[in-house]
Amino acid sequence: MADEKVDLAFLARQQDAVLSELRTLREDMTVMMEIMRRLDHRVSALETAVQSIGTQLTDMHAYNRRVEQRVHKLEESRL
């Protein structure tokens, strides 16, 4: 590059190289953004599933507690 003469043709080649690299970077960014969008949707779905599981566990715990109370009442009535 030190031996090359700096003229309009040289500058045009450099500009083409820079623009080519910029296009490649934009394409890479597009791919990365799509990957991030997909991951974001998956994380949202997992968060929803975890919340649903938490609700189900709470409901199951409440159900078990009610059953325990009924069993306790039945045991007391037998005594």
Distance bins in CASP14 RR format, pairs under 12 A and 6 or more apart:
PFRMAT RR
TARGET T0000
AUTHOR 0000-0000-0000
RMODE 2
METHOD distances of the structure
MODEL  1
1 10 0 0 0 0 1 0 0 0 0 0 0
1 13 0 0 0 0 0 1 0 0 0 0 0
1 14 0 0 0 0 1 0 0 0 0 0 0
1 17 0 0 0 0 0 1 0 0 0 0 0
3 10 0 0 0 0 0 1 0 0 0 0 0
4 10 1 0 1 0 0 0 0 0 0 0 0
4 11 0 0 0 0 0 1 0 0 0 0 0
4 13 0 0 0 0 1 0 0 0 0 0 0
4 14 0 0 0 0 1 0 0 0 0 0 0
5 11 0 0 0 0 0 1 0 0 0 0 0
5 13 0 0 0 0 0 1 0 0 0 0 0
6 12 0 0 0 0 0 1 0 0 0 0 0
6 13 0 0 0 0 0 1 0 0 0 0 0
6 14 0 0 0 0 1 0 0 0 0 0 0
7 13 0 0 0 0 0 1 0 0 0 0 0
7 14 0 0 0 0 0 1 0 0 0 0 0
8 14 0 0 0 0 0 1 0 0 0 0 0
8 15 0 0 0 0 0 1 0 0 0 0 0
9 15 0 0 0 0 0 1 0 0 0 0 0
9 16 0 0 0 0 0 1 0 0 0 0 0
10 16 0 0 0 0 0 1 0 0 0 0 0
10 17 0 0 0 0 0 1 0 0 0 0 0
11 17 0 0 0 0 0 1 0 0 0 0 0
11 18 0 0 0 0 0 1 0 0 0 0 0
12 18 0 0 0 0 0 1 0 0 0 0 0
12 19 0 0 0 0 0 1 0 0 0 0 0
13 19 0 0 0 0 0 1 0 0 0 0 0
13 20 0 0 0 0 0 1 0 0 0 0 0
14 20 0 0 0 0 0 1 0 0 0 0 0
14 21 0 0 0 0 0 1 0 0 0 0 0
15 21 0 0 0 0 0 1 0 0 0 0 0
15 22 0 0 0 0 0 1 0 0 0 0 0
16 22 0 0 0 0 0 1 0 0 0 0 0
16 23 0 0 0 0 0 1 0 0 0 0 0
17 23 0 0 0 0 0 1 0 0 0 0 0
17 24 0 0 0 0 0 1 0 0 0 0 0
18 24 0 0 0 0 0 1 0 0 0 0 0
18 25 0 0 0 0 0 1 0 0 0 0 0
19 25 0 0 0 0 0 1 0 0 0 0 0
19 26 0 0 0 0 0 1 0 0 0 0 0
20 26 0 0 0 0 0 1 0 0 0 0 0
20 27 0 0 0 0 0 1 0 0 0 0 0
21 27 0 0 0 0 0 1 0 0 0 0 0
21 28 0 0 0 0 0 1 0 0 0 0 0
22 28 0 0 0 0 0 1 0 0 0 0 0
22 29 0 0 0 0 0 1 0 0 0 0 0
23 29 0 0 0 0 0 1 0 0 0 0 0
23 30 0 0 0 0 0 1 0 0 0 0 0
24 30 0 0 0 0 0 1 0 0 0 0 0
24 31 0 0 0 0 0 1 0 0 0 0 0
25 31 0 0 0 0 0 1 0 0 0 0 0
25 32 0 0 0 0 0 1 0 0 0 0 0
26 32 0 0 0 0 0 1 0 0 0 0 0
26 33 0 0 0 0 0 1 0 0 0 0 0
27 33 0 0 0 0 0 1 0 0 0 0 0
27 34 0 0 0 0 0 1 0 0 0 0 0
28 34 0 0 0 0 0 1 0 0 0 0 0
28 35 0 0 0 0 0 1 0 0 0 0 0
29 35 0 0 0 0 0 1 0 0 0 0 0
29 36 0 0 0 0 0 1 0 0 0 0 0
30 36 0 0 0 0 0 1 0 0 0 0 0
30 37 0 0 0 0 0 1 0 0 0 0 0
31 37 0 0 0 0 0 1 0 0 0 0 0
31 38 0 0 0 0 0 1 0 0 0 0 0
32 38 0 0 0 0 0 1 0 0 0 0 0
32 39 0 0 0 0 0 1 0 0 0 0 0
33 39 0 0 0 0 0 1 0 0 0 0 0
33 40 0 0 0 0 0 1 0 0 0 0 0
34 40 0 0 0 0 0 1 0 0 0 0 0
34 41 0 0 0 0 0 1 0 0 0 0 0
35 41 0 0 0 0 0 1 0 0 0 0 0
35 42 0 0 0 0 0 1 0 0 0 0 0
36 42 0 0 0 0 0 1 0 0 0 0 0
36 43 0 0 0 0 0 1 0 0 0 0 0
37 43 0 0 0 0 0 1 0 0 0 0 0
37 44 0 0 0 0 0 1 0 0 0 0 0
38 44 0 0 0 0 0 1 0 0 0 0 0
38 45 0 0 0 0 0 1 0 0 0 0 0
39 45 0 0 0 0 0 1 0 0 0 0 0
39 46 0 0 0 0 0 1 0 0 0 0 0
40 46 0 0 0 0 0 1 0 0 0 0 0
40 47 0 0 0 0 0 1 0 0 0 0 0
41 47 0 0 0 0 0 1 0 0 0 0 0
41 48 0 0 0 0 0 1 0 0 0 0 0
42 48 0 0 0 0 0 1 0 0 0 0 0
42 49 0 0 0 0 0 1 0 0 0 0 0
43 49 0 0 0 0 0 1 0 0 0 0 0
43 50 0 0 0 0 0 1 0 0 0 0 0
44 50 0 0 0 0 0 1 0 0 0 0 0
44 51 0 0 0 0 0 1 0 0 0 0 0
45 51 0 0 0 0 0 1 0 0 0 0 0
45 52 0 0 0 0 0 1 0 0 0 0 0
46 52 0 0 0 0 0 1 0 0 0 0 0
46 53 0 0 0 0 0 1 0 0 0 0 0
47 53 0 0 0 0 0 1 0 0 0 0 0
47 54 0 0 0 0 0 1 0 0 0 0 0
48 54 0 0 0 0 0 1 0 0 0 0 0
48 55 0 0 0 0 0 1 0 0 0 0 0
49 55 0 0 0 0 0 1 0 0 0 0 0
49 56 0 0 0 0 0 1 0 0 0 0 0
50 56 0 0 0 0 0 1 0 0 0 0 0
50 57 0 0 0 0 0 1 0 0 0 0 0
51 57 0 0 0 0 0 1 0 0 0 0 0
51 58 0 0 0 0 0 1 0 0 0 0 0
52 58 0 0 0 0 0 1 0 0 0 0 0
52 59 0 0 0 0 0 1 0 0 0 0 0
53 59 0 0 0 0 0 1 0 0 0 0 0
53 60 0 0 0 0 0 1 0 0 0 0 0
54 60 0 0 0 0 1 0 0 0 0 0 0
54 61 0 0 0 0 1 0 0 0 0 0 0
55 61 0 0 0 0 0 1 0 0 0 0 0
55 62 0 0 0 0 0 1 0 0 0 0 0
56 62 0 0 0 0 0 1 0 0 0 0 0
56 63 0 0 0 0 0 1 0 0 0 0 0
57 63 0 0 0 0 0 1 0 0 0 0 0
57 64 0 0 0 0 0 1 0 0 0 0 0
58 64 0 0 0 0 0 1 0 0 0 0 0
58 65 0 0 0 0 0 1 0 0 0 0 0
59 65 0 0 0 0 0 1 0 0 0 0 0
59 66 0 0 0 0 0 1 0 0 0 0 0
60 66 0 0 0 0 0 1 0 0 0 0 0
60 67 0 0 0 0 0 1 0 0 0 0 0
61 67 0 0 0 0 0 1 0 0 0 0 0
61 68 0 0 0 0 0 1 0 0 0 0 0
62 68 0 0 0 0 0 1 0 0 0 0 0
62 69 0 0 0 0 0 1 0 0 0 0 0
63 69 0 0 0 0 0 1 0 0 0 0 0
63 70 0 0 0 0 0 1 0 0 0 0 0
64 70 0 0 0 0 0 1 0 0 0 0 0
64 71 0 0 0 0 0 1 0 0 0 0 0
65 71 0 0 0 0 0 1 0 0 0 0 0
65 72 0 0 0 0 0 1 0 0 0 0 0
66 72 0 0 0 0 0 1 0 0 0 0 0
66 73 0 0 0 0 0 1 0 0 0 0 0
67 73 0 0 0 0 0 1 0 0 0 0 0
67 74 0 0 0 0 0 1 0 0 0 0 0
68 74 0 0 0 0 0 1 0 0 0 0 0
68 75 0 0 0 0 0 1 0 0 0 0 0
69 75 0 0 0 0 0 1 0 0 0 0 0
69 76 0 0 0 0 0 1 0 0 0 0 0
70 76 0 0 0 0 0 1 0 0 0 0 0
70 77 0 0 0 0 0 1 0 0 0 0 0
71 77 0 0 0 0 0 1 0 0 0 0 0
71 78 0 0 0 0 0 1 0 0 0 0 0
72 78 0 0 0 0 0 1 0 0 0 0 0
72 79 0 0 0 0 0 1 0 0 0 0 0
73 79 0 0 0 0 0 1 0 0 0 0 0
END
